[in-house]
Amino acid sequence: MYPCRNVLFSSTILVLASVKAASAEAEDLKFTEPVTFQRALGLAIEYDPRLRLYYAVAEASAGRIEQASLRPNPVVGVEVENFLGTGSLSGVKGMEFTLGVSEPIETARKREKRTELARRESALIDWDREAHLADLEAEVRQAFITVSIAQEELRLRLEFLALAENSESETARIVEAARSPMVDLTRARLAVQQQLFLVDRARRSLKTAKIELASLWGLEPMEDFSVAGELRIEDEVVSVEALIALLPRTTPLARFAAESRLRDAALRFEEARAKPDLEVFAGGRYLNEGDGMVGLVAGVQIPWPLFDRNQGNIRTARAQRRAIEHERQAVYRNLVIELISSHRVLGEAHAETRSIQSDLIPAAEQTLRDVEEGYQTGQFTLLTVLETRRTLFEFREAYLDALGRYARAQAKIATLTRTASIAPQNH
């Protein structure tokens, strides 16, 4: 069970921390070093305005718990009888004046169960925050990977541009020595122009990716930065069975335990409401007869649950309690489907990257070296060199594409299997 003060303490501290951090000027951020994923995530949490909502939500929850724990107010009543009538009751001759206090008495521990229900509702605030943080982490992870891939693509394009420029210089030298036709120099210059175009496109893609990541930090305009961390291929792919075993500890599924406790508390409260409450009354009565007489009055009222025994609300609470398990099973099935799909993409991309990296690229690099050496001695034409280089470029582009699919699938799996940071409650 989540005690009220513990729930509010953990929620409020986190929210207040984010509010305090968000009060700083995000535009003043300077990036003197490459941004790691952990820093990117920390900045997103620090400047996320949505987290400020949890301060108001936690305060509202505290108010509901406080209100639920209060006793019903007593009622002070005054009753005047037998006045302004006729005969012996004319004027105030026979007036009876009663002053008393009535107090509702809740039965079946309703106040305790009502308070417990409010506490269970409050416990879900942490889970709502946890779910939001999981979504935010997934956004940052995907945006961070997009920037990483864009950086790597730009680096690759610049490398290709350098090769093309070197080839142009070497071709110009050979043409001047009349060892190669002028058309070879034209082709070399065209290859440089092509790479300049691709470099420019890669720069635009990188800028867009950075803007998307920086938007999660609230940066407008964006301060230029780079991200750190090399995208790596693991030696082996974790089995899908091992990943599925992690699902029960994730936020979407672990939350259902708190939901179940909430529904249990709601059912107990509705069952308690079926028991009628008492209302006791006590007071004094003054009779305006003779010298005036005073007496005490007391009474009790008990509702007669002839028709309304709260059976409709009890039925609803029971159905909602049963629905929790069905909903949990549906969420679990969807998570398994997503996990299997992402694992399939991961496995395929892993196999592609390993094959391209270990077989195709080394073979293409060796072939290019042989062709370039042969070109220097006149064994091959420039067209052959350009075609061989294009083949190597295509393999490296294919590797980068597969690496991106691998990294995104890995990020998706990390999101699906992210363990909840809230400790499970067993009571």
TORDO-423130 format. One record per residue (C-alpha): residue number from 1; residue in three letters; x, y, z. Coordinates in Angstrom, 1 decimal, padded with zeros to 4 digits. Layout:
+-----+-----+--------+--------+--------+
|   k |   r |   east |  north |     up |
+-----+-----+--------+--------+--------+
| NUM | ALA |      X |      Y |      Z |
...
+-----+-----+--------+--------+--------+
END
This chain:
+-----+-----+--------+--------+--------+
|   k |   r |   east |  north |     up |
+-----+-----+--------+--------+--------+
|   1 | MET |  000.0 |  000.0 |  000.0 |
|   2 | TYR |  001.2 |  003.5 | -000.8 |
|   3 | PRO |  000.9 |  005.7 |  002.3 |
|   4 | CYS | -000.5 |  009.1 |  001.5 |
|   5 | ARG |  002.5 |  011.1 |  002.6 |
|   6 | ASN |  005.0 |  008.8 |  000.8 |
|   7 | VAL |  003.1 |  009.1 | -002.5 |
|   8 | LEU |  002.8 |  012.8 | -002.3 |
|   9 | PHE |  006.4 |  013.2 | -001.2 |
|  10 | SER |  007.8 |  011.2 | -004.1 |
|  11 | SER |  005.6 |  012.8 | -006.7 |
|  12 | THR |  005.9 |  016.4 | -005.4 |
|  13 | ILE |  009.6 |  016.3 | -005.0 |
|  14 | LEU |  010.1 |  015.1 | -008.6 |
|  15 | VAL |  007.7 |  017.7 | -009.9 |
|  16 | LEU |  009.1 |  020.5 | -007.9 |
|  17 | ALA |  012.6 |  019.6 | -009.2 |
|  18 | SER |  011.4 |  019.8 | -012.8 |
|  19 | VAL |  009.6 |  023.1 | -012.1 |
|  20 | LYS |  012.6 |  024.6 | -010.6 |
|  21 | ALA |  014.8 |  023.4 | -013.5 |
|  22 | ALA |  012.3 |  024.6 | -016.1 |
|  23 | SER |  012.5 |  028.1 | -014.6 |
|  24 | ALA |  016.0 |  028.4 | -016.0 |
|  25 | GLU |  016.5 |  029.8 | -019.5 |
|  26 | ALA |  016.9 |  026.9 | -021.9 |
|  27 | GLU |  018.3 |  029.2 | -024.5 |
|  28 | ASP |  021.4 |  029.8 | -022.4 |
|  29 | LEU |  022.5 |  026.2 | -022.8 |
|  30 | LYS |  025.9 |  025.9 | -024.4 |
|  31 | PHE |  027.4 |  022.7 | -025.7 |
|  32 | THR |  031.1 |  022.7 | -025.4 |
|  33 | GLU |  031.3 |  018.9 | -025.6 |
|  34 | PRO |  029.3 |  016.3 | -027.5 |
|  35 | VAL |  026.0 |  015.5 | -025.9 |
|  36 | THR |  025.6 |  012.0 | -024.5 |
|  37 | PHE |  022.3 |  010.1 | -024.5 |
|  38 | GLN |  022.1 |  010.5 | -020.7 |
|  39 | ARG |  022.5 |  014.2 | -020.9 |
|  40 | ALA |  020.0 |  014.5 | -023.8 |
|  41 | LEU |  017.5 |  012.6 | -021.7 |
|  42 | GLY |  018.3 |  014.7 | -018.6 |
|  43 | LEU |  017.7 |  017.9 | -020.6 |
|  44 | ALA |  014.4 |  016.6 | -022.0 |
|  45 | ILE |  013.2 |  015.8 | -018.5 |
|  46 | GLU |  014.5 |  019.1 | -017.1 |
|  47 | TYR |  012.7 |  021.3 | -019.6 |
|  48 | ASP |  009.6 |  019.2 | -020.2 |
|  49 | PRO |  006.6 |  021.5 | -019.4 |
|  50 | ARG |  004.3 |  018.6 | -019.1 |
|  51 | LEU |  005.9 |  017.4 | -015.9 |
|  52 | ARG |  004.8 |  020.6 | -014.2 |
|  53 | LEU |  001.3 |  019.3 | -014.4 |
|  54 | TYR |  002.1 |  016.7 | -011.8 |
|  55 | TYR |  002.6 |  019.4 | -009.1 |
|  56 | ALA | -001.1 |  020.4 | -009.5 |
|  57 | VAL | -002.2 |  016.7 | -009.8 |
|  58 | ALA | -000.3 |  015.8 | -006.6 |
|  59 | GLU | -001.8 |  018.7 | -004.7 |
|  60 | ALA | -005.3 |  017.9 | -005.9 |
|  61 | SER | -004.8 |  014.3 | -004.8 |
|  62 | ALA | -003.7 |  015.5 | -001.3 |
|  63 | GLY | -006.9 |  017.5 | -001.1 |
|  64 | ARG | -009.0 |  014.4 | -002.0 |
|  65 | ILE | -007.3 |  012.3 |  000.6 |
|  66 | GLU | -007.8 |  015.0 |  003.2 |
|  67 | GLN | -011.4 |  015.4 |  002.4 |
|  68 | ALA | -012.1 |  011.7 |  002.3 |
|  69 | SER | -010.7 |  011.3 |  005.9 |
|  70 | LEU | -013.0 |  013.9 |  007.4 |
|  71 | ARG | -016.0 |  013.0 |  009.6 |
|  72 | PRO | -019.5 |  014.2 |  008.6 |
|  73 | ASN | -020.4 |  017.6 |  010.1 |
|  74 | PRO | -022.9 |  017.7 |  013.0 |
|  75 | VAL | -026.1 |  019.6 |  012.3 |
|  76 | VAL | -027.6 |  022.1 |  014.8 |
|  77 | GLY | -031.3 |  022.5 |  014.5 |
|  78 | VAL | -034.1 |  024.6 |  016.0 |
|  79 | GLU | -037.7 |  023.6 |  016.0 |
|  80 | VAL | -040.7 |  025.7 |  017.1 |
|  81 | GLU | -044.2 |  024.0 |  017.5 |
|  82 | ASN | -047.7 |  025.0 |  018.6 |
|  83 | PHE | -047.6 |  028.8 |  018.1 |
|  84 | LEU | -049.9 |  031.3 |  016.3 |
|  85 | GLY | -052.7 |  028.8 |  016.5 |
|  86 | THR | -056.2 |  029.1 |  017.8 |
|  87 | GLY | -057.8 |  028.7 |  021.2 |
|  88 | SER | -055.2 |  027.5 |  023.8 |
|  89 | LEU | -052.5 |  027.6 |  021.1 |
|  90 | SER | -053.0 |  031.2 |  020.1 |
|  91 | GLY | -050.0 |  033.4 |  020.2 |
|  92 | VAL | -047.2 |  031.6 |  022.0 |
|  93 | LYS | -049.2 |  030.2 |  024.9 |
|  94 | GLY | -048.6 |  026.6 |  024.0 |
|  95 | MET | -045.3 |  027.0 |  022.1 |
|  96 | GLU | -042.7 |  024.3 |  022.3 |
|  97 | PHE | -039.1 |  025.2 |  021.5 |
|  98 | THR | -036.6 |  022.5 |  020.7 |
|  99 | LEU | -032.8 |  023.1 |  020.3 |
| 100 | GLY | -030.7 |  020.1 |  019.4 |
| 101 | VAL | -027.7 |  018.6 |  017.5 |
| 102 | SER | -027.8 |  015.7 |  015.1 |
| 103 | GLU | -024.8 |  013.7 |  014.0 |
| 104 | PRO | -024.5 |  011.2 |  011.2 |
| 105 | ILE | -022.7 |  008.0 |  012.2 |
| 106 | GLU | -021.0 |  006.2 |  009.4 |
| 107 | THR | -021.2 |  002.4 |  009.7 |
| 108 | ALA | -019.1 | -000.4 |  008.0 |
| 109 | ARG | -015.9 |  001.7 |  008.3 |
| 110 | LYS | -016.9 |  003.9 |  005.4 |
| 111 | ARG | -014.6 |  006.7 |  006.3 |
| 112 | GLU | -011.6 |  004.4 |  006.4 |
| 113 | LYS | -012.5 |  002.8 |  003.1 |
| 114 | ARG | -013.2 |  006.1 |  001.5 |
| 115 | THR | -009.8 |  007.3 |  002.5 |
| 116 | GLU | -008.2 |  004.1 |  001.3 |
| 117 | LEU | -009.8 |  004.6 | -002.1 |
| 118 | ALA | -008.5 |  008.2 | -002.3 |
| 119 | ARG | -005.0 |  006.9 | -001.4 |
| 120 | ARG | -005.2 |  004.2 | -004.1 |
| 121 | GLU | -006.2 |  006.9 | -006.6 |
| 122 | SER | -003.3 |  009.0 | -005.5 |
| 123 | ALA | -000.9 |  006.0 | -005.9 |
| 124 | LEU | -001.6 |  006.1 | -009.7 |
| 125 | ILE | -000.1 |  009.6 | -010.0 |
| 126 | ASP |  003.4 |  008.1 | -009.8 |
| 127 | TRP |  002.5 |  005.6 | -012.5 |
| 128 | ASP |  001.1 |  008.3 | -014.7 |
| 129 | ARG |  004.4 |  010.2 | -014.3 |
| 130 | GLU |  006.3 |  007.0 | -014.9 |
| 131 | ALA |  004.4 |  006.3 | -018.1 |
| 132 | HIS |  005.1 |  009.9 | -019.3 |
| 133 | LEU |  008.8 |  009.6 | -018.5 |
| 134 | ALA |  008.9 |  006.3 | -020.5 |
| 135 | ASP |  007.3 |  008.0 | -023.5 |
| 136 | LEU |  009.7 |  010.9 | -023.2 |
| 137 | GLU |  012.7 |  008.6 | -023.0 |
| 138 | ALA |  011.5 |  006.8 | -026.1 |
| 139 | GLU |  011.2 |  010.1 | -028.0 |
| 140 | VAL |  014.7 |  011.2 | -026.9 |
| 141 | ARG |  016.2 |  007.8 | -027.8 |
| 142 | GLN |  014.7 |  007.8 | -031.3 |
| 143 | ALA |  015.7 |  011.5 | -031.9 |
| 144 | PHE |  019.2 |  010.8 | -030.6 |
| 145 | ILE |  019.7 |  007.9 | -032.9 |
| 146 | THR |  018.5 |  009.9 | -035.8 |
| 147 | VAL |  021.1 |  012.6 | -035.1 |
| 148 | SER |  023.8 |  009.9 | -034.7 |
| 149 | ILE |  022.9 |  008.3 | -038.1 |
| 150 | ALA |  022.8 |  011.8 | -039.7 |
| 151 | GLN |  026.2 |  012.6 | -038.3 |
| 152 | GLU |  027.6 |  009.3 | -039.6 |
| 153 | GLU |  026.1 |  009.9 | -043.0 |
| 154 | LEU |  027.6 |  013.4 | -043.2 |
| 155 | ARG |  031.0 |  012.0 | -042.2 |
| 156 | LEU |  030.7 |  009.3 | -044.9 |
| 157 | ARG |  029.7 |  011.9 | -047.5 |
| 158 | LEU |  032.7 |  014.1 | -046.6 |
| 159 | GLU |  035.0 |  011.1 | -046.9 |
| 160 | PHE |  033.5 |  010.3 | -050.3 |
| 161 | LEU |  034.0 |  014.0 | -051.3 |
| 162 | ALA |  037.6 |  013.9 | -050.3 |
| 163 | LEU |  038.2 |  010.8 | -052.4 |
| 164 | ALA |  036.5 |  012.4 | -055.4 |
| 165 | GLU |  038.6 |  015.6 | -055.0 |
| 166 | ASN |  041.8 |  013.5 | -054.8 |
| 167 | SER |  040.7 |  011.6 | -057.8 |
| 168 | GLU |  040.0 |  014.9 | -059.7 |
| 169 | SER |  043.5 |  016.2 | -058.9 |
| 170 | GLU |  045.2 |  012.9 | -059.9 |
| 171 | THR |  043.1 |  012.8 | -063.1 |
| 172 | ALA |  044.1 |  016.4 | -064.0 |
| 173 | ARG |  047.8 |  015.4 | -063.5 |
| 174 | ILE |  047.4 |  012.4 | -065.8 |
| 175 | VAL |  045.5 |  014.4 | -068.4 |
| 176 | GLU |  048.2 |  017.0 | -068.5 |
| 177 | ALA |  050.7 |  014.3 | -069.1 |
| 178 | ALA |  048.6 |  013.2 | -072.0 |
| 179 | ARG |  048.2 |  009.7 | -070.4 |
| 180 | SER |  044.4 |  010.0 | -070.2 |
| 181 | PRO |  041.7 |  011.7 | -072.4 |
| 182 | MET |  040.0 |  015.0 | -071.4 |
| 183 | VAL |  036.7 |  013.2 | -070.9 |
| 184 | ASP |  038.2 |  011.5 | -067.8 |
| 185 | LEU |  038.7 |  014.8 | -066.2 |
| 186 | THR |  035.2 |  015.8 | -067.0 |
| 187 | ARG |  033.9 |  012.6 | -065.3 |
| 188 | ALA |  036.1 |  013.3 | -062.2 |
| 189 | ARG |  034.7 |  016.8 | -061.9 |
| 190 | LEU |  031.2 |  015.6 | -062.3 |
| 191 | ALA |  031.8 |  013.0 | -059.5 |
| 192 | VAL |  033.0 |  015.9 | -057.2 |
| 193 | GLN |  029.9 |  017.9 | -058.0 |
| 194 | GLN |  027.7 |  014.9 | -057.2 |
| 195 | GLN |  029.4 |  014.4 | -053.9 |
| 196 | LEU |  029.1 |  018.2 | -053.1 |
| 197 | PHE |  025.3 |  017.8 | -053.7 |
| 198 | LEU |  025.1 |  014.8 | -051.4 |
| 199 | VAL |  027.2 |  016.5 | -048.7 |
| 200 | ASP |  024.8 |  019.5 | -048.8 |
| 201 | ARG |  021.8 |  017.1 | -048.5 |
| 202 | ALA |  023.4 |  015.3 | -045.6 |
| 203 | ARG |  024.0 |  018.6 | -043.8 |
| 204 | ARG |  020.4 |  019.6 | -044.2 |
| 205 | SER |  019.3 |  016.2 | -042.8 |
| 206 | LEU |  021.6 |  016.5 | -039.9 |
| 207 | LYS |  020.3 |  020.0 | -039.1 |
| 208 | THR |  016.7 |  018.8 | -039.2 |
| 209 | ALA |  017.5 |  015.9 | -036.9 |
| 210 | LYS |  019.2 |  018.2 | -034.4 |
| 211 | ILE |  016.3 |  020.6 | -034.5 |
| 212 | GLU |  013.9 |  017.7 | -033.6 |
| 213 | LEU |  016.1 |  016.6 | -030.7 |
| 214 | ALA |  016.7 |  020.2 | -029.5 |
| 215 | SER |  012.9 |  020.7 | -029.5 |
| 216 | LEU |  012.6 |  018.2 | -026.7 |
| 217 | TRP |  014.8 |  020.5 | -024.7 |
| 218 | GLY |  012.8 |  023.6 | -025.5 |
| 219 | LEU |  015.6 |  025.2 | -027.5 |
| 220 | GLU |  014.5 |  028.0 | -029.8 |
| 221 | PRO |  016.6 |  028.9 | -031.7 |
| 222 | MET |  018.8 |  025.8 | -031.6 |
| 223 | GLU |  022.3 |  026.0 | -030.2 |
| 224 | ASP |  024.6 |  023.9 | -032.4 |
| 225 | PHE |  025.8 |  020.7 | -030.9 |
| 226 | SER |  026.9 |  017.2 | -031.7 |
| 227 | VAL |  026.1 |  013.9 | -030.1 |
| 228 | ALA |  028.5 |  011.4 | -028.6 |
| 229 | GLY |  028.5 |  007.7 | -028.7 |
| 230 | GLU |  029.2 |  005.2 | -031.4 |
| 231 | LEU |  026.5 |  003.0 | -032.8 |
| 232 | ARG |  027.7 | -000.5 | -032.3 |
| 233 | ILE |  026.5 | -003.9 | -033.3 |
| 234 | GLU |  026.3 | -006.4 | -030.5 |
| 235 | ASP |  027.9 | -009.8 | -031.0 |
| 236 | GLU |  024.7 | -011.6 | -030.6 |
| 237 | VAL |  021.0 | -010.8 | -030.6 |
| 238 | VAL |  019.2 | -011.5 | -027.3 |
| 239 | SER |  016.5 | -014.2 | -027.7 |
| 240 | VAL |  012.9 | -013.0 | -028.0 |
| 241 | GLU |  012.0 | -015.3 | -025.1 |
| 242 | ALA |  014.4 | -013.5 | -022.8 |
| 243 | LEU |  012.9 | -010.2 | -023.8 |
| 244 | ILE |  009.3 | -011.3 | -023.3 |
| 245 | ALA |  010.3 | -012.4 | -019.8 |
| 246 | LEU |  011.1 | -008.8 | -019.0 |
| 247 | LEU |  007.6 | -007.5 | -019.9 |
| 248 | PRO |  005.8 | -008.0 | -016.5 |
| 249 | ARG |  008.2 | -005.6 | -014.9 |
| 250 | THR |  007.6 | -002.8 | -017.4 |
| 251 | THR |  005.4 |  000.2 | -016.6 |
| 252 | PRO |  002.4 | -000.7 | -018.8 |
| 253 | LEU |  002.0 | -004.1 | -017.1 |
| 254 | ALA |  003.3 | -003.3 | -013.6 |
| 255 | ARG |  000.8 | -000.5 | -013.4 |
| 256 | PHE | -002.1 | -003.0 | -013.4 |
| 257 | ALA | -001.2 | -004.1 | -009.9 |
| 258 | ALA | -001.9 | -000.6 | -008.7 |
| 259 | GLU | -005.1 | -000.5 | -010.8 |
| 260 | SER | -006.2 | -003.8 | -009.3 |
| 261 | ARG | -005.7 | -002.4 | -005.8 |
| 262 | LEU | -007.7 |  000.7 | -006.7 |
| 263 | ARG | -010.6 | -001.4 | -008.0 |
| 264 | ASP | -010.5 | -003.6 | -004.9 |
| 265 | ALA | -010.7 | -000.5 | -002.7 |
| 266 | ALA | -013.6 |  000.9 | -004.9 |
| 267 | LEU | -015.5 | -002.4 | -004.5 |
| 268 | ARG | -015.0 | -002.5 | -000.7 |
| 269 | PHE | -016.2 |  001.1 | -000.5 |
| 270 | GLU | -019.3 |  000.4 | -002.6 |
| 271 | GLU | -020.1 | -002.6 | -000.5 |
| 272 | ALA | -019.8 | -000.5 |  002.7 |
| 273 | ARG | -022.1 |  002.1 |  001.2 |
| 274 | ALA | -024.8 | -000.6 |  001.1 |
| 275 | LYS | -024.9 | -000.6 |  004.9 |
| 276 | PRO | -027.2 |  002.3 |  006.1 |
| 277 | ASP | -025.7 |  005.0 |  008.3 |
| 278 | LEU | -027.2 |  006.1 |  011.5 |
| 279 | GLU | -028.2 |  009.6 |  012.6 |
| 280 | VAL | -028.5 |  010.4 |  016.3 |
| 281 | PHE | -030.2 |  013.4 |  017.7 |
| 282 | ALA | -030.1 |  015.0 |  021.2 |
| 283 | GLY | -031.3 |  018.3 |  022.5 |
| 284 | GLY | -033.4 |  020.2 |  024.9 |
| 285 | ARG | -037.1 |  021.2 |  024.6 |
| 286 | TYR | -038.8 |  024.2 |  026.3 |
| 287 | LEU | -042.6 |  024.1 |  026.7 |
| 288 | ASN | -044.3 |  027.4 |  027.3 |
| 289 | GLU | -046.9 |  026.2 |  029.7 |
| 290 | GLY | -047.5 |  027.3 |  033.3 |
| 291 | ASP | -044.1 |  028.4 |  034.6 |
| 292 | GLY | -042.4 |  026.8 |  031.6 |
| 293 | MET | -041.1 |  023.3 |  031.5 |
| 294 | VAL | -037.8 |  022.0 |  030.1 |
| 295 | GLY | -037.1 |  018.4 |  029.0 |
| 296 | LEU | -034.5 |  016.5 |  027.0 |
| 297 | VAL | -035.1 |  014.8 |  023.7 |
| 298 | ALA | -033.1 |  012.2 |  021.9 |
| 299 | GLY | -033.6 |  010.0 |  018.9 |
| 300 | VAL | -032.0 |  007.9 |  016.2 |
| 301 | GLN | -032.8 |  007.5 |  012.5 |
| 302 | ILE | -031.9 |  004.5 |  010.5 |
| 303 | PRO | -032.6 |  004.5 |  006.7 |
| 304 | TRP | -034.6 |  001.5 |  005.5 |
| 305 | PRO | -032.8 |  000.0 |  002.5 |
| 306 | LEU | -036.0 | -001.3 |  000.9 |
| 307 | PHE | -035.2 | -000.4 | -002.7 |
| 308 | ASP | -031.7 |  001.1 | -002.9 |
| 309 | ARG | -029.1 | -001.2 | -001.5 |
| 310 | ASN | -026.4 |  000.3 | -003.7 |
| 311 | GLN | -026.6 | -002.9 | -005.8 |
| 312 | GLY | -026.0 | -001.1 | -009.1 |
| 313 | ASN | -022.7 |  000.6 | -008.0 |
| 314 | ILE | -021.5 | -002.7 | -006.4 |
| 315 | ARG | -022.2 | -004.5 | -009.7 |
| 316 | THR | -020.3 | -001.8 | -011.6 |
| 317 | ALA | -017.3 | -002.0 | -009.2 |
| 318 | ARG | -017.2 | -005.8 | -009.6 |
| 319 | ALA | -017.3 | -005.6 | -013.4 |
| 320 | GLN | -014.5 | -002.9 | -013.4 |
| 321 | ARG | -012.4 | -005.2 | -011.2 |
| 322 | ARG | -012.8 | -008.1 | -013.6 |
| 323 | ALA | -012.1 | -005.8 | -016.6 |
| 324 | ILE | -008.6 | -005.0 | -015.2 |
| 325 | GLU | -007.4 | -008.5 | -015.8 |
| 326 | HIS | -008.8 | -008.6 | -019.4 |
| 327 | GLU | -007.2 | -005.2 | -020.1 |
| 328 | ARG | -003.9 | -006.4 | -018.7 |
| 329 | GLN | -004.0 | -009.5 | -021.0 |
| 330 | ALA | -004.8 | -007.3 | -024.0 |
| 331 | VAL | -001.9 | -004.9 | -023.3 |
| 332 | TYR |  000.4 | -007.9 | -022.7 |
| 333 | ARG | -000.5 | -009.4 | -026.1 |
| 334 | ASN |  000.0 | -006.1 | -027.9 |
| 335 | LEU |  003.4 | -005.7 | -026.2 |
| 336 | VAL |  004.4 | -009.2 | -027.2 |
| 337 | ILE |  003.4 | -008.5 | -030.9 |
| 338 | GLU |  005.4 | -005.3 | -031.0 |
| 339 | LEU |  008.4 | -007.0 | -029.3 |
| 340 | ILE |  008.4 | -009.9 | -031.8 |
| 341 | SER |  008.1 | -007.5 | -034.7 |
| 342 | SER |  011.0 | -005.3 | -033.5 |
| 343 | HIS |  013.1 | -008.4 | -032.7 |
| 344 | ARG |  012.6 | -009.6 | -036.3 |
| 345 | VAL |  013.8 | -006.3 | -037.7 |
| 346 | LEU |  016.7 | -006.3 | -035.2 |
| 347 | GLY |  017.8 | -009.8 | -036.3 |
| 348 | GLU |  017.6 | -009.0 | -040.0 |
| 349 | ALA |  019.5 | -005.8 | -039.6 |
| 350 | HIS |  022.1 | -007.5 | -037.4 |
| 351 | ALA |  022.7 | -010.2 | -040.0 |
| 352 | GLU |  023.0 | -007.5 | -042.8 |
| 353 | THR |  025.4 | -005.3 | -040.9 |
| 354 | ARG |  027.7 | -008.2 | -039.9 |
| 355 | SER |  027.7 | -009.6 | -043.5 |
| 356 | ILE |  028.4 | -006.2 | -045.1 |
| 357 | GLN |  031.0 | -005.2 | -042.5 |
| 358 | SER |  032.9 | -008.5 | -042.5 |
| 359 | ASP |  032.6 | -009.6 | -046.2 |
| 360 | LEU |  031.4 | -007.0 | -048.7 |
| 361 | ILE |  033.1 | -003.9 | -047.6 |
| 362 | PRO |  036.6 | -005.5 | -047.1 |
| 363 | ALA |  036.3 | -007.1 | -050.6 |
| 364 | ALA |  035.2 | -003.8 | -052.2 |
| 365 | GLU |  038.0 | -001.9 | -050.5 |
| 366 | GLN |  040.6 | -004.3 | -051.8 |
| 367 | THR |  039.1 | -004.2 | -055.3 |
| 368 | LEU |  039.2 | -000.4 | -055.2 |
| 369 | ARG |  042.9 | -000.4 | -054.2 |
| 370 | ASP |  043.7 | -002.8 | -057.0 |
| 371 | VAL |  041.8 | -000.8 | -059.6 |
| 372 | GLU |  043.4 |  002.5 | -058.5 |
| 373 | GLU |  046.8 |  001.0 | -058.7 |
| 374 | GLY |  046.0 | -000.4 | -062.1 |
| 375 | TYR |  044.7 |  003.0 | -063.2 |
| 376 | GLN |  048.0 |  004.6 | -062.3 |
| 377 | THR |  049.8 |  002.2 | -064.7 |
| 378 | GLY |  047.1 |  002.5 | -067.4 |
| 379 | GLN |  045.5 | -000.9 | -066.9 |
| 380 | PHE |  042.1 |  000.5 | -066.1 |
| 381 | THR |  040.1 |  003.6 | -067.2 |
| 382 | LEU |  038.8 |  006.3 | -064.9 |
| 383 | LEU |  035.3 |  005.0 | -065.6 |
| 384 | THR |  036.3 |  001.6 | -064.0 |
| 385 | VAL |  037.7 |  003.5 | -061.0 |
| 386 | LEU |  034.5 |  005.5 | -060.5 |
| 387 | GLU |  032.3 |  002.4 | -060.9 |
| 388 | THR |  034.4 |  000.4 | -058.4 |
| 389 | ARG |  034.3 |  003.4 | -056.0 |
| 390 | ARG |  030.5 |  003.7 | -056.4 |
| 391 | THR |  030.2 |  000.0 | -055.5 |
| 392 | LEU |  032.2 |  000.6 | -052.3 |
| 393 | PHE |  030.0 |  003.6 | -051.5 |
| 394 | GLU |  026.9 |  001.6 | -052.1 |
| 395 | PHE |  028.0 | -001.1 | -049.6 |
| 396 | ARG |  028.9 |  001.5 | -047.0 |
| 397 | GLU |  025.6 |  003.2 | -047.5 |
| 398 | ALA |  023.8 | -000.1 | -047.2 |
| 399 | TYR |  025.8 | -000.7 | -044.0 |
| 400 | LEU |  024.7 |  002.6 | -042.6 |
| 401 | ASP |  021.1 |  002.0 | -043.6 |
| 402 | ALA |  021.1 | -001.4 | -041.9 |
| 403 | LEU |  022.9 |  000.1 | -038.9 |
| 404 | GLY |  020.1 |  002.6 | -038.6 |
| 405 | ARG |  017.4 |  000.0 | -038.7 |
| 406 | TYR |  019.3 | -002.0 | -036.1 |
| 407 | ALA |  019.7 |  000.9 | -033.8 |
| 408 | ARG |  016.0 |  002.0 | -034.1 |
| 409 | ALA |  014.8 | -001.6 | -033.5 |
| 410 | GLN |  017.2 | -001.8 | -030.5 |
| 411 | ALA |  015.7 |  001.5 | -029.2 |
| 412 | LYS |  012.2 |  000.2 | -029.7 |
| 413 | ILE |  013.0 | -002.9 | -027.8 |
| 414 | ALA |  014.6 | -000.9 | -025.0 |
| 415 | THR |  011.4 |  001.1 | -024.7 |
| 416 | LEU |  009.2 | -002.0 | -024.7 |
| 417 | THR |  011.3 | -003.7 | -022.0 |
| 418 | ARG |  012.1 | -000.7 | -019.9 |
| 419 | THR |  011.7 | -001.7 | -016.2 |
| 420 | ALA |  009.5 |  000.5 | -014.1 |
| 421 | SER |  011.4 |  002.5 | -011.5 |
| 422 | ILE |  008.5 |  002.3 | -009.0 |
| 423 | ALA |  008.9 | -000.6 | -006.6 |
| 424 | PRO |  006.1 | -003.1 | -006.7 |
| 425 | GLN |  003.6 | -003.1 | -003.8 |
| 426 | ASN |  002.4 | -006.4 | -002.5 |
| 427 | HIS | -000.4 | -005.1 | -000.3 |
+-----+-----+--------+--------+--------+
END
